[in-house]
């Protein structure tokens, strides 16, 4: 079965990956993450359905997709909580995979800084 013909969200994800996985992008990502793999995370609140979702995507230092996950929560909190849950899930995924040299990035620097400061305090 052709990956591009896969049904559902996985098919859409694979299609997007194939469209954007250019050699130039891979070279840029490899340069940016020579120290290891990278996990990007994000969270969102869906006010129309009073729900929230989180997602994370792990790439190797060459730009290959290693794993991705999404989660849906039927009851929403605030955006900071959604992003904090996404960060937690990203770190948990790295621990489950026993990855020791990982760069974690997301769109909420205050939450990342708070997590780093709590970790350093312990």
N, CA, C and O atoms as a MOPAC input file, in Angstrom:
PM7 MOZYME 1SCF
protein

 N      0.84300 1    -1.19300 1     0.00000 1
 C      0.00000 1     0.00000 1     0.00000 1
 C      0.87800 1     1.24200 1     0.00000 1
 O      1.81300 1     1.34700 1     0.79400 1
 N      0.58600 1     2.16000 1    -0.86700 1
 C      1.31300 1     3.41600 1    -0.95300 1
 C      1.03900 1     4.24500 1     0.29900 1
 O     -0.11600 1     4.43100 1     0.68000 1
 N      2.11500 1     4.75200 1     0.94900 1
 C      1.94100 1     5.55900 1     2.16200 1
 C      1.00600 1     6.73800 1     1.93200 1
 O      0.23400 1     7.09400 1     2.82200 1
 N      1.06100 1     7.34500 1     0.76000 1
 C      0.25700 1     8.53500 1     0.48800 1
 C     -1.22300 1     8.20900 1     0.39200 1
 O     -2.05700 1     9.11200 1     0.45600 1
 N     -1.56600 1     6.92700 1     0.23900 1
 C     -2.96400 1     6.53800 1     0.12800 1
 C     -3.54500 1     6.08600 1     1.46800 1
 O     -4.70200 1     5.66900 1     1.53400 1
 N     -2.75400 1     6.16700 1     2.52600 1
 C     -3.22100 1     5.73200 1     3.83800 1
 C     -4.40500 1     6.57000 1     4.28700 1
 O     -4.41300 1     7.78300 1     4.07300 1
 N     -5.41100 1     5.94900 1     4.90700 1
 C     -6.59800 1     6.68800 1     5.33000 1
 C     -6.38200 1     7.45500 1     6.63300 1
 O     -5.44100 1     7.18600 1     7.38000 1
 N     -7.26300 1     8.40600 1     6.88900 1
 C     -7.34700 1     9.07200 1     8.18700 1
 C     -6.20300 1    10.01800 1     8.48100 1
 O     -5.47700 1    10.46500 1     7.59300 1
 N     -6.07200 1    10.30400 1     9.77400 1
 C     -5.08200 1    11.28400 1    10.22700 1
 C     -3.66600 1    10.80800 1     9.95100 1
 O     -2.78900 1    11.61300 1     9.63600 1
 N     -3.43500 1     9.50000 1    10.06600 1
 C     -2.09500 1     8.98800 1     9.79300 1
 C     -1.71800 1     9.24800 1     8.33600 1
 O     -0.58500 1     9.63200 1     8.04400 1
 N     -2.66100 1     9.03900 1     7.43000 1
 C     -2.40200 1     9.30900 1     6.01900 1
 C     -2.09800 1    10.77000 1     5.76300 1
 O     -1.19300 1    11.09700 1     4.99600 1
 N     -2.85600 1    11.65300 1     6.40900 1
 C     -2.62300 1    13.09100 1     6.25900 1
 C     -1.25400 1    13.47100 1     6.80900 1
 O     -0.54600 1    14.29200 1     6.22700 1
 N     -0.89200 1    12.86800 1     7.93000 1
 C      0.40000 1    13.14100 1     8.54600 1
 C      1.53100 1    12.68600 1     7.62700 1
 O      2.49500 1    13.42100 1     7.41200 1
 N      1.41100 1    11.47700 1     7.08600 1
 C      2.44200 1    10.94900 1     6.19000 1
 C      2.55800 1    11.81100 1     4.94000 1
 O      3.66100 1    12.08200 1     4.46700 1
 N      1.42300 1    12.23900 1     4.40800 1
 C      1.43400 1    13.09800 1     3.22200 1
 C      2.15500 1    14.41000 1     3.51300 1
 O      2.97700 1    14.85800 1     2.71400 1
 N      1.85200 1    15.02300 1     4.64700 1
 C      2.51300 1    16.27700 1     5.01600 1
 C      4.00900 1    16.06100 1     5.20700 1
 O      4.82200 1    16.88500 1     4.78900 1
 N      4.36300 1    14.95500 1     5.83700 1
 C      5.78000 1    14.64600 1     6.04800 1
 C      6.50300 1    14.53300 1     4.71400 1
 O      7.58400 1    15.09300 1     4.53600 1
 N      5.90400 1    13.81100 1     3.78600 1
 C      6.54100 1    13.61700 1     2.48500 1
 C      6.68000 1    14.92200 1     1.71400 1
 O      7.68100 1    15.13200 1     1.02800 1
 N      5.69200 1    15.79900 1     1.81800 1
 C      5.73900 1    17.07400 1     1.10500 1
 C      6.81700 1    18.00300 1     1.65300 1
 O      7.39800 1    18.78500 1     0.90100 1
 N      7.08900 1    17.92500 1     2.95200 1
 C      8.00000 1    18.87800 1     3.58700 1
 C      9.37400 1    18.31000 1     3.91100 1
 O     10.23000 1    19.03900 1     4.41200 1
 N      9.60500 1    17.04900 1     3.64300 1
 C     10.88500 1    16.42200 1     3.98600 1
 C     11.88800 1    16.60500 1     2.85000 1
 O     12.26900 1    15.63800 1     2.19100 1
 N     12.30500 1    17.82300 1     2.62800 1
 C     13.26600 1    18.09900 1     1.56600 1
 C     14.67900 1    17.92200 1     2.08800 1
 O     14.91400 1    17.94900 1     3.29600 1
 N     15.60000 1    17.74300 1     1.18700 1
 C     17.00200 1    17.58000 1     1.57000 1
 C     17.50000 1    18.80300 1     2.32600 1
 O     18.20900 1    18.67200 1     3.32300 1
 N     17.13000 1    19.99800 1     1.85400 1
 C     17.57600 1    21.22900 1     2.51100 1
 C     17.08900 1    21.27600 1     3.95300 1
 O     17.85800 1    21.62000 1     4.85100 1
 N     15.81800 1    20.93400 1     4.19000 1
 C     15.27200 1    20.94500 1     5.54700 1
 C     16.00400 1    19.93500 1     6.41400 1
 O     16.34600 1    20.23200 1     7.55900 1
 N     16.24400 1    18.76400 1     5.88900 1
 C     16.94200 1    17.73800 1     6.66200 1
 C     18.34600 1    18.20800 1     7.04000 1
 O     18.79400 1    17.99300 1     8.16600 1
 N     19.03300 1    18.84800 1     6.10100 1
 C     20.37500 1    19.33300 1     6.38000 1
 C     20.33300 1    20.39500 1     7.47500 1
 O     21.17900 1    20.40000 1     8.36900 1
 N     19.33600 1    21.30700 1     7.40700 1
 C     19.19100 1    22.35800 1     8.41500 1
 C     18.91500 1    21.74700 1     9.78500 1
 O     19.53100 1    22.14600 1    10.77300 1
 N     17.99600 1    20.78300 1     9.85600 1
 C     17.66300 1    20.16000 1    11.13300 1
 C     18.86100 1    19.40800 1    11.68900 1
 O     19.12100 1    19.46100 1    12.89100 1
 N     19.59100 1    18.71100 1    10.83000 1
 C     20.76500 1    17.97300 1    11.28800 1
 C     21.79800 1    18.92700 1    11.87600 1
 O     22.43000 1    18.60900 1    12.88300 1
 N     21.97600 1    20.08700 1    11.26200 1
 C     22.91500 1    21.07400 1    11.78200 1
 C     22.44400 1    21.61500 1    13.12700 1
 O     23.24600 1    21.81900 1    14.03800 1
 N     21.13900 1    21.84500 1    13.24500 1
 C     20.59700 1    22.43500 1    14.47100 1
 C     20.60800 1    21.46000 1    15.63700 1
 O     20.65200 1    21.88600 1    16.79100 1
 N     20.57100 1    20.15300 1    15.36100 1
 C     20.41600 1    19.18500 1    16.44900 1
 C     21.53200 1    18.14900 1    16.46500 1
 O     21.27100 1    16.97000 1    16.70400 1
 N     22.75600 1    18.56200 1    16.21800 1
 C     23.87200 1    17.61600 1    16.21500 1
 C     24.00900 1    16.89900 1    17.55000 1
 O     24.57900 1    15.81000 1    17.62100 1
 N     23.49200 1    17.50100 1    18.59700 1
 C     23.61500 1    16.89900 1    19.92300 1
 C     22.63600 1    15.76600 1    20.15200 1
 O     22.79100 1    15.03000 1    21.12700 1
 N     21.63400 1    15.59000 1    19.30300 1
 C     20.69400 1    14.49300 1    19.51100 1
 C     19.37900 1    14.71000 1    18.80400 1
 O     19.23100 1    15.61300 1    17.98100 1
 N     18.42500 1    13.85800 1    19.14400 1
 C     17.10200 1    13.92300 1    18.55500 1
 C     16.32700 1    15.09900 1    19.14200 1
 O     16.71100 1    15.66200 1    20.16700 1
 N     15.22700 1    15.46100 1    18.47400 1
 C     14.44300 1    16.61300 1    18.91300 1
 C     12.97700 1    16.23500 1    19.01000 1
 O     12.43400 1    15.56600 1    18.13100 1
 N     12.33700 1    16.67400 1    20.09800 1
 C     10.89700 1    16.48600 1    20.27400 1
 C     10.25400 1    17.86700 1    20.33200 1
 O     10.61000 1    18.69200 1    21.17400 1
 N      9.31300 1    18.10800 1    19.43900 1
 C      8.50900 1    19.33000 1    19.48400 1
 C      7.14900 1    18.98900 1    20.06900 1
 O      6.60600 1    17.91600 1    19.80900 1
 N      6.60400 1    19.89800 1    20.85400 1
 C      5.30400 1    19.66200 1    21.48200 1
 C      4.44800 1    20.91100 1    21.36300 1
 O      4.95200 1    22.01500 1    21.15600 1
 N      3.14400 1    20.71400 1    21.49900 1
 C      2.22600 1    21.85400 1    21.53800 1
 C      0.90900 1    21.40500 1    22.14500 1
 O      0.58500 1    20.21700 1    22.14600 1
 N      0.16800 1    22.34800 1    22.65100 1
 C     -1.15800 1    22.09800 1    23.20000 1
 C     -2.12200 1    23.14700 1    22.69000 1
 O     -1.71900 1    24.24700 1    22.31400 1
 N     -3.39300 1    22.80000 1    22.68100 1
 C     -4.40500 1    23.72000 1    22.17200 1
 C     -5.70700 1    23.53100 1    22.93000 1
 O     -6.01800 1    22.43700 1    23.40100 1
 N     -6.46100 1    24.61700 1    23.03800 1
 C     -7.78900 1    24.57200 1    23.65800 1
 C     -8.81500 1    24.82700 1    22.56500 1
 O     -8.67900 1    25.76500 1    21.77900 1
 N     -9.84200 1    23.98600 1    22.52300 1
 C    -10.91400 1    24.10900 1    21.53900 1
 C    -12.14400 1    24.64400 1    22.25600 1
 O    -12.92200 1    23.87500 1    22.82200 1
 N    -12.32000 1    25.95000 1    22.23200 1
 C    -13.39100 1    26.57900 1    23.00400 1
 C    -14.77700 1    26.15800 1    22.53800 1
 O    -15.70100 1    26.09600 1    23.35000 1
 N    -14.94400 1    25.86900 1    21.25900 1
 C    -16.27200 1    25.49800 1    20.75200 1
 C    -16.76600 1    24.17500 1    21.32800 1
 O    -17.97200 1    23.96900 1    21.46700 1
 N    -15.84100 1    23.27800 1    21.66200 1
 C    -16.24400 1    21.98100 1    22.21900 1
 C    -15.80700 1    21.81700 1    23.67100 1
 O    -15.96600 1    20.74000 1    24.24600 1
 N    -15.25600 1    22.87600 1    24.27000 1
 C    -14.77400 1    22.83800 1    25.64400 1
 C    -13.84000 1    21.64700 1    25.86100 1
 O    -13.97400 1    20.91000 1    26.83800 1
 N    -12.90200 1    21.47300 1    24.94500 1
 C    -11.94200 1    20.37200 1    25.01700 1
 C    -10.54200 1    20.92900 1    24.76600 1
 O    -10.38100 1    22.09500 1    24.40600 1
 N     -9.54500 1    20.08800 1    24.95900 1
 C     -8.17700 1    20.48000 1    24.63300 1
 C     -7.43700 1    19.27200 1    24.09400 1
 O     -7.84500 1    18.12800 1    24.29500 1
 N     -6.34400 1    19.54800 1    23.40600 1
 C     -5.54400 1    18.48500 1    22.82800 1
 C     -4.07200 1    18.81400 1    22.93300 1
 O     -3.68400 1    19.97900 1    23.02800 1
 N     -3.26000 1    17.77700 1    22.91500 1
 C     -1.81100 1    17.94100 1    22.95200 1
 C     -1.20200 1    17.03800 1    21.88500 1
 O     -1.79600 1    16.04000 1    21.47600 1
 N     -0.02300 1    17.40600 1    21.45300 1
 C      0.66700 1    16.59900 1    20.46600 1
 C      2.16300 1    16.78200 1    20.56400 1
 O      2.65300 1    17.80900 1    21.03200 1
 N      2.87700 1    15.77200 1    20.11500 1
 C      4.32500 1    15.85000 1    20.08400 1
 C      4.85100 1    15.06500 1    18.89400 1
 O      4.22800 1    14.10000 1    18.45100 1
 N      5.99100 1    15.48000 1    18.38600 1
 C      6.61700 1    14.87700 1    17.22500 1
 C      8.10900 1    14.77200 1    17.50400 1
 O      8.75600 1    15.76900 1    17.82500 1
 N      8.65800 1    13.56600 1    17.38300 1
 C     10.09100 1    13.35500 1    17.59300 1
 C     10.76000 1    13.10100 1    16.25100 1
 O     10.29100 1    12.29500 1    15.44700 1
 N     11.86600 1    13.80600 1    16.02400 1
 C     12.66100 1    13.62900 1    14.80200 1
 C     14.09100 1    13.27200 1    15.18600 1
 O     14.60200 1    13.69300 1    16.22400 1
 N     14.71500 1    12.49300 1    14.32800 1
 C     16.12600 1    12.17300 1    14.53000 1
 C     16.97300 1    13.38200 1    14.15600 1
 O     16.46500 1    14.37800 1    13.63900 1
 N     18.26100 1    13.28000 1    14.42200 1
 C     19.15100 1    14.38600 1    14.07000 1
 C     19.29000 1    14.56100 1    12.56000 1
 O     19.85900 1    15.55500 1    12.10700 1
 N     18.77700 1    13.60600 1    11.77100 1
 C     18.77800 1    13.74800 1    10.31000 1
 C     17.42500 1    14.19800 1     9.77900 1
 O     17.25400 1    14.33700 1     8.56800 1
 N     16.45600 1    14.42800 1    10.67300 1
 C     15.14400 1    14.91700 1    10.26500 1
 C     14.09200 1    13.85100 1    10.06500 1
 O     12.94100 1    14.16900 1     9.76600 1
 N     14.46100 1    12.58600 1    10.22200 1
 C     13.48400 1    11.50800 1    10.06300 1
 C     12.51400 1    11.49300 1    11.24200 1
 O     12.91300 1    11.71500 1    12.38500 1
 N     11.25000 1    11.23300 1    10.96000 1
 C     10.25100 1    11.14500 1    12.01900 1
 C     10.43300 1     9.82400 1    12.75900 1
 O     10.41800 1     8.75300 1    12.15300 1
 N     10.60500 1     9.91400 1    14.06900 1
 C     10.78100 1     8.73300 1    14.90200 1
 C      9.45200 1     8.25700 1    15.46800 1
 O      9.13800 1     7.06700 1    15.42100 1
 N      8.67900 1     9.18600 1    16.00200 1
 C      7.38700 1     8.85100 1    16.59800 1
 C      6.58800 1    10.13500 1    16.76800 1
 O      7.15800 1    11.21700 1    16.91000 1
 N      5.27900 1    10.00900 1    16.75200 1
 C      4.41300 1    11.14900 1    17.02800 1
 C      3.22000 1    10.64900 1    17.82500 1
 O      2.81300 1     9.49300 1    17.70600 1
 N      2.67500 1    11.53300 1    18.63200 1
 C      1.52000 1    11.19800 1    19.47300 1
 C      0.60600 1    12.40700 1    19.58100 1
 O      1.04600 1    13.55600 1    19.53700 1
 N     -0.67400 1    12.11100 1    19.72400 1
 C     -1.65000 1    13.15200 1    20.04900 1
 C     -2.55700 1    12.61700 1    21.14400 1
 O     -2.76300 1    11.41000 1    21.26600 1
 N     -3.09300 1    13.53000 1    21.93200 1
 C     -4.08600 1    13.15100 1    22.95100 1
 C     -5.17500 1    14.20500 1    22.97900 1
 O     -4.92400 1    15.38900 1    22.75700 1
 N     -6.38100 1    13.75400 1    23.25400 1
 C     -7.54300 1    14.63500 1    23.33400 1
 C     -8.09700 1    14.55400 1    24.74800 1
 O     -8.22300 1    13.46700 1    25.31300 1
 N     -8.42100 1    15.69000 1    25.30700 1
 C     -9.02000 1    15.75700 1    26.63500 1
 C    -10.41900 1    16.34600 1    26.48000 1
 O    -10.55900 1    17.44300 1    25.94000 1
 N    -11.46600 1    15.64300 1    26.94000 1
 C    -12.83500 1    16.10600 1    26.72200 1
 C    -13.20700 1    17.35700 1    27.51400 1
 O    -14.20900 1    18.00500 1    27.21100 1
 N    -12.41500 1    17.69800 1    28.52100 1
 C    -12.70100 1    18.89800 1    29.30900 1
 C    -11.49500 1    19.82300 1    29.23400 1
 O    -10.36600 1    19.40300 1    29.48500 1
 N    -11.73500 1    21.05900 1    28.89500 1
 C    -10.64400 1    22.01500 1    28.69500 1
 C    -10.26200 1    22.70400 1    29.98800 1
 O    -11.09200 1    22.93000 1    30.86900 1
 N     -9.00600 1    23.02600 1    30.07700 1
 C     -8.50300 1    23.92900 1    31.10400 1
 C     -8.06200 1    25.18300 1    30.33700 1
 O     -8.72800 1    25.58800 1    29.38400 1
 N     -6.97200 1    25.78600 1    30.73600 1
 C     -6.47100 1    26.93800 1    29.98900 1
 C     -5.33100 1    26.50400 1    29.06600 1
 O     -4.86400 1    25.36700 1    29.13000 1
 N     -4.89600 1    27.41700 1    28.21600 1
 C     -3.87000 1    27.10300 1    27.22600 1
 C     -2.55100 1    26.70900 1    27.88300 1
 O     -1.87300 1    25.79800 1    27.40800 1
 N     -2.18100 1    27.38000 1    28.96000 1
 C     -0.92900 1    27.04400 1    29.64400 1
 C     -0.95600 1    25.60800 1    30.15400 1
 O      0.05600 1    24.91000 1    30.09500 1
 N     -2.10500 1    25.16400 1    30.65500 1
 C     -2.23300 1    23.78100 1    31.12400 1
 C     -2.08000 1    22.80800 1    29.96600 1
 O     -1.41100 1    21.78300 1    30.10200 1
 N     -2.69300 1    23.11500 1    28.82800 1
 C     -2.57100 1    22.24600 1    27.64900 1
 C     -1.11200 1    22.13300 1    27.21900 1
 O     -0.64100 1    21.03900 1    26.90900 1
 N     -0.40300 1    23.24100 1    27.19900 1
 C      1.00300 1    23.21900 1    26.79500 1
 C      1.86400 1    22.49500 1    27.82800 1
 O      2.80800 1    21.79500 1    27.46100 1
 N      1.55200 1    22.65300 1    29.10700 1
 C      2.29100 1    21.94300 1    30.15000 1
 C      2.08200 1    20.43200 1    30.03500 1
 O      3.02500 1    19.65800 1    30.20100 1
 N      0.84900 1    20.01400 1    29.75000 1
 C      0.58200 1    18.58300 1    29.55200 1
 C      1.33000 1    18.05400 1    28.33100 1
 O      1.83200 1    16.93000 1    28.34900 1
 N      1.40400 1    18.85200 1    27.28000 1
 C      2.13700 1    18.44200 1    26.07900 1
 C      3.62100 1    18.27200 1    26.38900 1
 O      4.24600 1    17.31100 1    25.93900 1
 N      4.18300 1    19.20000 1    27.15500 1
 C      5.58700 1    19.09300 1    27.55600 1
 C      5.80100 1    17.84900 1    28.40500 1
 O      6.76000 1    17.10600 1    28.19500 1
 N      4.91200 1    17.62500 1    29.35700 1
 C      5.02400 1    16.43300 1    30.20000 1
 C      4.99600 1    15.16500 1    29.35500 1
 O      5.80000 1    14.25600 1    29.56500 1
 N      4.07100 1    15.10500 1    28.40200 1
 C      3.97500 1    13.93000 1    27.53400 1
 C      5.23400 1    13.75500 1    26.68600 1
 O      5.66900 1    12.62700 1    26.45300 1
 N      5.82000 1    14.85700 1    26.22600 1
 C      7.04700 1    14.77700 1    25.42700 1
 C      8.19800 1    14.21400 1    26.25300 1
 O      8.94400 1    13.35500 1    25.78300 1
 N      8.34000 1    14.69600 1    27.47800 1
 C      9.39700 1    14.19800 1    28.35800 1
 C      9.13900 1    12.73800 1    28.71600 1
 O     10.06500 1    11.92600 1    28.73200 1
 N      7.88900 1    12.40500 1    29.00000 1
 C      7.53400 1    11.02600 1    29.32200 1
 C      7.85100 1    10.09500 1    28.14500 1
 O      8.34000 1     8.98300 1    28.34700 1
 N      7.57500 1    10.54700 1    26.92800 1
 C      7.87600 1     9.74100 1    25.75300 1
 C      9.38300 1     9.50300 1    25.64300 1
 O      9.80800 1     8.38700 1    25.34300 1
 N     10.18600 1    10.52500 1    25.87700 1
 C     11.64100 1    10.37200 1    25.82100 1
 C     12.12300 1     9.37600 1    26.87100 1
 O     13.01500 1     8.57000 1    26.60500 1
 N     11.53500 1     9.43100 1    28.05500 1
 C     11.90900 1     8.48300 1    29.10500 1
 C     11.51300 1     7.05900 1    28.73900 1
 O     12.28700 1     6.12500 1    28.94700 1
 N     10.30600 1     6.88900 1    28.19200 1
 C      9.85000 1     5.55900 1    27.77800 1
 C     10.76600 1     4.95900 1    26.71400 1
 O     11.04300 1     3.76000 1    26.73000 1
 N     11.23100 1     5.79200 1    25.79700 1
 C     12.10000 1     5.33300 1    24.70800 1
 C     13.55700 1     5.22100 1    25.15100 1
 O     14.41000 1     4.75300 1    24.39700 1
 N     13.83400 1     5.65700 1    26.38900 1
 C     15.17800 1     5.65900 1    26.95800 1
 C     16.14000 1     6.52000 1    26.14500 1
 O     17.31200 1     6.18400 1    25.97600 1
 N     15.60900 1     7.65200 1    25.64200 1
 C     16.44800 1     8.61100 1    24.93100 1
 C     17.12300 1     9.49600 1    25.96100 1
 O     16.45000 1    10.06400 1    26.82200 1
 N     18.42000 1     9.62200 1    25.89000 1
 C     19.16100 1    10.40000 1    26.87800 1
 C     19.65500 1    11.73800 1    26.33800 1
 O     19.97300 1    12.63300 1    27.12200 1
 N     19.72500 1    11.89000 1    25.04200 1
 C     20.27700 1    13.09700 1    24.44800 1
 C     19.22700 1    13.71900 1    23.53600 1
 O     19.28700 1    13.56900 1    22.31500 1
 N     18.26300 1    14.42000 1    24.13600 1
 C     17.10300 1    14.92300 1    23.40900 1
 C     16.95500 1    16.42600 1    23.62700 1
 O     17.13300 1    16.93000 1    24.73600 1
 N     16.63100 1    17.11700 1    22.56200 1
 C     16.27800 1    18.53300 1    22.64200 1
 C     14.75700 1    18.60400 1    22.61900 1
 O     14.12500 1    18.04700 1    21.72100 1
 N     14.16600 1    19.28100 1    23.59200 1
 C     12.71100 1    19.41600 1    23.65900 1
 C     12.36700 1    20.87300 1    23.37800 1
 O     12.92500 1    21.78000 1    23.99400 1
 N     11.44300 1    21.09300 1    22.44400 1
 C     11.07200 1    22.45600 1    22.08700 1
 C      9.57700 1    22.60500 1    21.92900 1
 O      8.88500 1    21.69500 1    21.47200 1
 N      9.09300 1    23.76600 1    22.31600 1
 C      7.67100 1    24.04800 1    22.18000 1
 C      7.44200 1    25.54300 1    22.21500 1
 O      8.38300 1    26.32100 1    22.37500 1
 N      6.20700 1    25.94000 1    22.06800 1
 C      5.88100 1    27.35000 1    21.95600 1
 C      5.54800 1    28.03000 1    23.26300 1
 O      4.80100 1    29.00800 1    23.26400 1
 N      6.06800 1    27.55300 1    24.36700 1
 C      5.71400 1    28.17100 1    25.64900 1
 C      6.94200 1    28.20900 1    26.56100 1
 O      7.08300 1    27.38400 1    27.46400 1
 N      7.81400 1    29.16400 1    26.31600 1
 C      9.06700 1    29.27800 1    27.05000 1
 C      8.89000 1    29.37100 1    28.56800 1
 O      9.68700 1    28.76400 1    29.28400 1
 N      7.89500 1    30.09200 1    29.10700 1
 C      7.75000 1    30.13000 1    30.56800 1
 C      7.54000 1    28.74100 1    31.18500 1
 O      8.05100 1    28.46200 1    32.26900 1
 N      6.80500 1    27.88500 1    30.51000 1
 C      6.57700 1    26.53600 1    31.03900 1
 C      7.86200 1    25.72300 1    30.97700 1
 O      8.17800 1    24.99500 1    31.91800 1
 N      8.60500 1    25.83700 1    29.88400 1
 C      9.88200 1    25.12400 1    29.77200 1
 C     10.84000 1    25.61100 1    30.85100 1
 O     11.48000 1    24.79800 1    31.51900 1
 N     10.94800 1    26.92100 1    31.03000 1
 C     11.84200 1    27.47400 1    32.05000 1
 C     11.45100 1    27.01000 1    33.44400 1
 O     12.31800 1    26.70100 1    34.26200 1
 N     10.15400 1    26.96000 1    33.72300 1
 C      9.69100 1    26.51500 1    35.04200 1
 C     10.05800 1    25.05700 1    35.26200 1
 O     10.49100 1    24.68700 1    36.35300 1
 N      9.89300 1    24.23600 1    34.25600 1
 C     10.23800 1    22.82200 1    34.39200 1
 C     11.73700 1    22.65200 1    34.63500 1
 O     12.14900 1    21.85000 1    35.47300 1
 N     12.54400 1    23.40800 1    33.90100 1
 C     13.99100 1    23.32600 1    34.08200 1
 C     14.37200 1    23.75900 1    35.49100 1
 O     15.21200 1    23.11700 1    36.12100 1
 N     13.77300 1    24.83600 1    36.00100 1
 C     14.12000 1    25.31500 1    37.34000 1
 C     13.69200 1    24.32800 1    38.41200 1
 O     14.41000 1    24.15000 1    39.39600 1
 N     12.54800 1    23.68500 1    38.25200 1
 C     12.10200 1    22.67300 1    39.21800 1
 C     13.03600 1    21.47600 1    39.18200 1
 O     13.37500 1    20.92800 1    40.23100 1
 N     13.45800 1    21.06100 1    37.99400 1
 C     14.36900 1    19.93000 1    37.85200 1
 C     15.71000 1    20.23800 1    38.49300 1
 O     16.28300 1    19.38300 1    39.16700 1
 N     16.22000 1    21.45400 1    38.29200 1
 C     17.50400 1    21.83300 1    38.87400 1
 C     17.42600 1    21.92600 1    40.38900 1
 O     18.41800 1    21.66100 1    41.06800 1
 N     16.26600 1    22.29800 1    40.94000 1
 C     16.09300 1    22.39300 1    42.38800 1
 C     16.11900 1    21.02200 1    43.04900 1
 O     16.48900 1    20.89700 1    44.21600 1
 N     15.72700 1    19.99700 1    42.30500 1
 C     15.68000 1    18.64100 1    42.87000 1
 C     16.98700 1    18.00000 1    42.62800 1
 O     17.19100 1    16.84900 1    43.01400 1

